[in-house]
Amino acid sequence: MASTRRKATVRVKTSTYDVAEPLRTPEETAAYLDAWLEEPSDDVSGIARALGCIPPARFAELNRQRAGD
């Protein structure tokens, strides 16, 4: 009679990654957006996802700074 062996299950610990976490200053946020805008992409929704990563308060602050207010 053949014995049945179970393969060992490898468990991998994962954690969530928040793209907005390292965007602590307006300069870091601007650099992140500039990188998106500089790279040609066929992904039209990519910039929308990039903008969605920036908390609304920081996005408003960035807009005010770029507008010169």
Distance bins in CASP14 RR format, pairs under 12 A and 6 or more apart:
PFRMAT RR
TARGET T0000
AUTHOR 0000-0000-0000
RMODE 2
METHOD distances of the structure
MODEL  1
15 21 0 0 0 0 0 1 0 0 0 0 0
17 53 0 0 0 0 0 1 0 0 0 0 0
18 24 0 0 0 0 0 1 0 0 0 0 0
18 52 0 0 0 0 0 1 0 0 0 0 0
18 53 0 0 0 0 1 0 0 0 0 0 0
18 54 0 0 0 0 0 1 0 0 0 0 0
18 55 0 0 0 0 0 1 0 0 0 0 0
19 28 0 0 0 0 0 1 0 0 0 0 0
19 29 0 0 0 0 0 1 0 0 0 0 0
19 32 0 0 0 0 1 0 0 0 0 0 0
19 33 0 0 0 0 0 1 0 0 0 0 0
19 35 0 0 0 0 0 1 0 0 0 0 0
19 36 0 0 0 0 0 1 0 0 0 0 0
19 46 0 0 0 0 0 1 0 0 0 0 0
19 49 0 0 0 0 1 0 0 0 0 0 0
19 50 0 0 0 0 1 0 0 0 0 0 0
19 51 0 0 0 0 0 1 0 0 0 0 0
19 52 0 0 0 0 1 0 0 0 0 0 0
19 53 1 0 1 0 0 0 0 0 0 0 0
19 54 0 0 0 0 1 0 0 0 0 0 0
19 55 0 0 0 0 0 1 0 0 0 0 0
20 28 0 0 0 0 0 1 0 0 0 0 0
20 29 0 0 0 0 1 0 0 0 0 0 0
20 32 0 0 0 0 1 0 0 0 0 0 0
20 49 0 0 0 0 0 1 0 0 0 0 0
20 50 0 0 0 0 0 1 0 0 0 0 0
20 51 0 0 0 0 0 1 0 0 0 0 0
20 52 0 0 0 0 1 0 0 0 0 0 0
20 53 1 0 1 0 0 0 0 0 0 0 0
20 54 1 0 0 1 0 0 0 0 0 0 0
20 55 1 0 1 0 0 0 0 0 0 0 0
20 56 0 0 0 0 0 1 0 0 0 0 0
20 57 0 0 0 0 0 1 0 0 0 0 0
20 58 1 0 0 1 0 0 0 0 0 0 0
20 59 0 0 0 0 0 1 0 0 0 0 0
21 28 0 0 0 0 0 1 0 0 0 0 0
21 29 0 0 0 0 0 1 0 0 0 0 0
21 32 0 0 0 0 0 1 0 0 0 0 0
21 53 0 0 0 0 1 0 0 0 0 0 0
21 54 0 0 0 0 0 1 0 0 0 0 0
21 55 0 0 0 0 0 1 0 0 0 0 0
21 58 0 0 0 0 0 1 0 0 0 0 0
22 28 1 0 0 1 0 0 0 0 0 0 0
22 29 0 0 0 0 1 0 0 0 0 0 0
22 31 0 0 0 0 0 1 0 0 0 0 0
22 32 0 0 0 0 1 0 0 0 0 0 0
22 53 0 0 0 0 0 1 0 0 0 0 0
22 54 0 0 0 0 0 1 0 0 0 0 0
23 29 1 0 1 0 0 0 0 0 0 0 0
23 30 0 0 0 0 1 0 0 0 0 0 0
23 31 0 0 0 0 1 0 0 0 0 0 0
23 32 1 0 1 0 0 0 0 0 0 0 0
23 33 0 0 0 0 1 0 0 0 0 0 0
23 35 0 0 0 0 0 1 0 0 0 0 0
23 50 0 0 0 0 0 1 0 0 0 0 0
23 51 0 0 0 0 0 1 0 0 0 0 0
23 52 0 0 0 0 0 1 0 0 0 0 0
23 53 1 0 0 1 0 0 0 0 0 0 0
23 54 1 0 0 1 0 0 0 0 0 0 0
23 55 0 0 0 0 1 0 0 0 0 0 0
23 57 0 0 0 0 0 1 0 0 0 0 0
23 58 1 0 0 1 0 0 0 0 0 0 0
23 59 0 0 0 0 0 1 0 0 0 0 0
23 61 0 0 0 0 0 1 0 0 0 0 0
23 62 0 0 0 0 1 0 0 0 0 0 0
24 31 0 0 0 0 0 1 0 0 0 0 0
24 32 0 0 0 0 0 1 0 0 0 0 0
24 54 0 0 0 0 0 1 0 0 0 0 0
24 55 0 0 0 0 0 1 0 0 0 0 0
24 58 0 0 0 0 1 0 0 0 0 0 0
25 31 0 0 0 0 1 0 0 0 0 0 0
25 32 0 0 0 0 0 1 0 0 0 0 0
25 54 0 0 0 0 0 1 0 0 0 0 0
25 58 0 0 0 0 1 0 0 0 0 0 0
25 61 0 0 0 0 0 1 0 0 0 0 0
25 62 0 0 0 0 0 1 0 0 0 0 0
25 65 0 0 0 0 0 1 0 0 0 0 0
26 32 0 0 0 0 0 1 0 0 0 0 0
26 33 0 0 0 0 0 1 0 0 0 0 0
26 54 0 0 0 0 0 1 0 0 0 0 0
26 55 0 0 0 0 0 1 0 0 0 0 0
26 57 0 0 0 0 0 1 0 0 0 0 0
26 58 1 0 0 1 0 0 0 0 0 0 0
26 59 0 0 0 0 0 1 0 0 0 0 0
26 60 0 0 0 0 0 1 0 0 0 0 0
26 61 1 0 1 0 0 0 0 0 0 0 0
26 62 1 0 1 0 0 0 0 0 0 0 0
26 63 0 0 0 0 0 1 0 0 0 0 0
26 64 0 0 0 0 1 0 0 0 0 0 0
26 65 1 0 1 0 0 0 0 0 0 0 0
26 66 0 0 0 0 1 0 0 0 0 0 0
27 33 0 0 0 0 0 1 0 0 0 0 0
27 34 0 0 0 0 0 1 0 0 0 0 0
27 58 0 0 0 0 0 1 0 0 0 0 0
27 61 0 0 0 0 0 1 0 0 0 0 0
27 62 0 0 0 0 1 0 0 0 0 0 0
27 65 0 0 0 0 1 0 0 0 0 0 0
28 34 0 0 0 0 0 1 0 0 0 0 0
28 35 0 0 0 0 0 1 0 0 0 0 0
28 53 0 0 0 0 0 1 0 0 0 0 0
28 54 0 0 0 0 0 1 0 0 0 0 0
28 58 0 0 0 0 1 0 0 0 0 0 0
28 62 0 0 0 0 0 1 0 0 0 0 0
29 35 0 0 0 0 0 1 0 0 0 0 0
29 36 0 0 0 0 0 1 0 0 0 0 0
29 50 0 0 0 0 0 1 0 0 0 0 0
29 51 0 0 0 0 0 1 0 0 0 0 0
29 52 0 0 0 0 0 1 0 0 0 0 0
29 53 0 0 0 0 1 0 0 0 0 0 0
29 54 1 0 1 0 0 0 0 0 0 0 0
29 55 0 0 0 0 1 0 0 0 0 0 0
29 56 0 0 0 0 0 1 0 0 0 0 0
29 57 0 0 0 0 0 1 0 0 0 0 0
29 58 1 0 1 0 0 0 0 0 0 0 0
29 59 1 0 0 1 0 0 0 0 0 0 0
29 60 0 0 0 0 0 1 0 0 0 0 0
29 61 0 0 0 0 1 0 0 0 0 0 0
29 62 1 0 1 0 0 0 0 0 0 0 0
29 63 0 0 0 0 0 1 0 0 0 0 0
29 65 0 0 0 0 1 0 0 0 0 0 0
29 66 0 0 0 0 0 1 0 0 0 0 0
30 36 0 0 0 0 0 1 0 0 0 0 0
30 37 0 0 0 0 0 1 0 0 0 0 0
30 38 0 0 0 0 0 1 0 0 0 0 0
30 50 0 0 0 0 0 1 0 0 0 0 0
30 54 0 0 0 0 1 0 0 0 0 0 0
30 58 0 0 0 0 0 1 0 0 0 0 0
30 59 0 0 0 0 0 1 0 0 0 0 0
30 61 0 0 0 0 0 1 0 0 0 0 0
30 62 1 0 0 1 0 0 0 0 0 0 0
30 63 0 0 0 0 0 1 0 0 0 0 0
30 65 0 0 0 0 1 0 0 0 0 0 0
30 66 1 0 0 1 0 0 0 0 0 0 0
31 37 0 0 0 0 0 1 0 0 0 0 0
31 38 0 0 0 0 0 1 0 0 0 0 0
31 50 0 0 0 0 0 1 0 0 0 0 0
31 54 0 0 0 0 0 1 0 0 0 0 0
31 62 0 0 0 0 0 1 0 0 0 0 0
32 38 0 0 0 0 0 1 0 0 0 0 0
32 39 0 0 0 0 0 1 0 0 0 0 0
32 47 0 0 0 0 0 1 0 0 0 0 0
32 49 0 0 0 0 0 1 0 0 0 0 0
32 50 1 0 0 1 0 0 0 0 0 0 0
32 51 0 0 0 0 1 0 0 0 0 0 0
32 52 0 0 0 0 0 1 0 0 0 0 0
32 53 1 0 0 1 0 0 0 0 0 0 0
32 54 1 0 0 1 0 0 0 0 0 0 0
32 58 0 0 0 0 0 1 0 0 0 0 0
32 59 0 0 0 0 0 1 0 0 0 0 0
32 62 0 0 0 0 0 1 0 0 0 0 0
33 39 0 0 0 0 0 1 0 0 0 0 0
33 46 0 0 0 0 0 1 0 0 0 0 0
33 47 0 0 0 0 1 0 0 0 0 0 0
33 48 0 0 0 0 0 1 0 0 0 0 0
33 49 0 0 0 0 0 1 0 0 0 0 0
33 50 1 0 0 1 0 0 0 0 0 0 0
33 51 1 0 0 1 0 0 0 0 0 0 0
33 52 0 0 0 0 0 1 0 0 0 0 0
33 53 0 0 0 0 1 0 0 0 0 0 0
33 54 1 0 0 1 0 0 0 0 0 0 0
33 58 0 0 0 0 0 1 0 0 0 0 0
33 59 0 0 0 0 1 0 0 0 0 0 0
33 62 1 0 0 1 0 0 0 0 0 0 0
33 63 0 0 0 0 0 1 0 0 0 0 0
33 66 0 0 0 0 1 0 0 0 0 0 0
34 47 0 0 0 0 0 1 0 0 0 0 0
34 50 0 0 0 0 0 1 0 0 0 0 0
34 62 0 0 0 0 0 1 0 0 0 0 0
34 66 0 0 0 0 0 1 0 0 0 0 0
35 41 0 0 0 0 0 1 0 0 0 0 0
35 46 0 0 0 0 0 1 0 0 0 0 0
35 47 0 0 0 0 0 1 0 0 0 0 0
35 50 0 0 0 0 1 0 0 0 0 0 0
35 53 0 0 0 0 0 1 0 0 0 0 0
36 43 0 0 0 0 1 0 0 0 0 0 0
36 45 0 0 0 0 0 1 0 0 0 0 0
36 46 1 0 0 1 0 0 0 0 0 0 0
36 47 1 0 1 0 0 0 0 0 0 0 0
36 48 0 0 0 0 0 1 0 0 0 0 0
36 49 0 0 0 0 1 0 0 0 0 0 0
36 50 1 0 1 0 0 0 0 0 0 0 0
36 51 0 0 0 0 1 0 0 0 0 0 0
36 52 0 0 0 0 0 1 0 0 0 0 0
36 53 0 0 0 0 1 0 0 0 0 0 0
36 54 0 0 0 0 0 1 0 0 0 0 0
37 46 0 0 0 0 0 1 0 0 0 0 0
37 47 1 0 0 1 0 0 0 0 0 0 0
37 50 0 0 0 0 1 0 0 0 0 0 0
37 51 0 0 0 0 0 1 0 0 0 0 0
38 47 0 0 0 0 0 1 0 0 0 0 0
38 50 0 0 0 0 0 1 0 0 0 0 0
39 46 0 0 0 0 0 1 0 0 0 0 0
39 47 0 0 0 0 0 1 0 0 0 0 0
39 50 0 0 0 0 0 1 0 0 0 0 0
40 47 0 0 0 0 0 1 0 0 0 0 0
41 47 0 0 0 0 1 0 0 0 0 0 0
41 48 0 0 0 0 0 1 0 0 0 0 0
41 49 0 0 0 0 0 1 0 0 0 0 0
41 50 0 0 0 0 0 1 0 0 0 0 0
43 49 0 0 0 0 1 0 0 0 0 0 0
43 50 0 0 0 0 0 1 0 0 0 0 0
44 50 0 0 0 0 0 1 0 0 0 0 0
45 51 0 0 0 0 0 1 0 0 0 0 0
45 52 0 0 0 0 0 1 0 0 0 0 0
46 52 0 0 0 0 1 0 0 0 0 0 0
46 53 0 0 0 0 0 1 0 0 0 0 0
47 53 0 0 0 0 0 1 0 0 0 0 0
47 54 0 0 0 0 0 1 0 0 0 0 0
48 54 0 0 0 0 0 1 0 0 0 0 0
50 59 0 0 0 0 0 1 0 0 0 0 0
51 58 0 0 0 0 0 1 0 0 0 0 0
51 59 1 0 0 1 0 0 0 0 0 0 0
51 60 0 0 0 0 0 1 0 0 0 0 0
51 62 0 0 0 0 0 1 0 0 0 0 0
51 63 0 0 0 0 0 1 0 0 0 0 0
52 58 0 0 0 0 0 1 0 0 0 0 0
52 59 0 0 0 0 1 0 0 0 0 0 0
53 59 0 0 0 0 1 0 0 0 0 0 0
54 60 0 0 0 0 1 0 0 0 0 0 0
54 61 0 0 0 0 1 0 0 0 0 0 0
54 62 1 0 0 1 0 0 0 0 0 0 0
54 63 0 0 0 0 0 1 0 0 0 0 0
55 61 0 0 0 0 1 0 0 0 0 0 0
55 62 0 0 0 0 0 1 0 0 0 0 0
56 62 0 0 0 0 0 1 0 0 0 0 0
56 63 0 0 0 0 0 1 0 0 0 0 0
57 63 0 0 0 0 0 1 0 0 0 0 0
57 64 0 0 0 0 0 1 0 0 0 0 0
58 64 0 0 0 0 0 1 0 0 0 0 0
58 65 0 0 0 0 0 1 0 0 0 0 0
59 65 0 0 0 0 0 1 0 0 0 0 0
59 66 0 0 0 0 0 1 0 0 0 0 0
60 66 0 0 0 0 0 1 0 0 0 0 0
60 67 0 0 0 0 0 1 0 0 0 0 0
60 69 0 0 0 0 0 1 0 0 0 0 0
61 67 0 0 0 0 0 1 0 0 0 0 0
61 68 0 0 0 0 0 1 0 0 0 0 0
61 69 0 0 0 0 0 1 0 0 0 0 0
62 68 0 0 0 0 0 1 0 0 0 0 0
62 69 0 0 0 0 0 1 0 0 0 0 0
63 69 0 0 0 0 1 0 0 0 0 0 0
END
